[in-house]
Amino acid sequence: MMNRLWITPALVAILAAGCVMPRIIIAEDPLTAEEHLNLGVAYERKGELDLAIREYELAAKKTGKAYLYLGNVYFQKKELDRAEESYRKAIREIPCEADAYNNLAWVYFVRGKNLDEAEKLALKAIELNPAGSETYADTLEKIRRLKNKSSP
């Protein structure tokens, strides 16, 4: 009888422990910034821009380069205020990123506003990345044409 009483509580404890589901808690984001950027690009290519934004925002916690990607998606969505804000953040975070300067200049060009600033930004992009200067020179040329057209 004594053995039986001892076994019963032990058996109950073992069975109760087996019924509890383990909890998996992830304290940190397991993906790298590059992995989030890659997922964002994949979503962007599929036209799933809101999912791309989510991935780029997660990447932005780890790298300033993500703000350039965010700006590009906001530009595609025609959310120019958010695109401008993202490009400005990209410039602050990575001041040597020529594309951020060029893309911010393009936002100003599309709006037809801040054309003097847009011209400076395009020139800065050319200065930072002479290899990409063909694209940046195109931006600069269009800004200058618009400025001349707007001048009395």
Beta strands, then each sheet from edge to edge (+ up, - down):
end
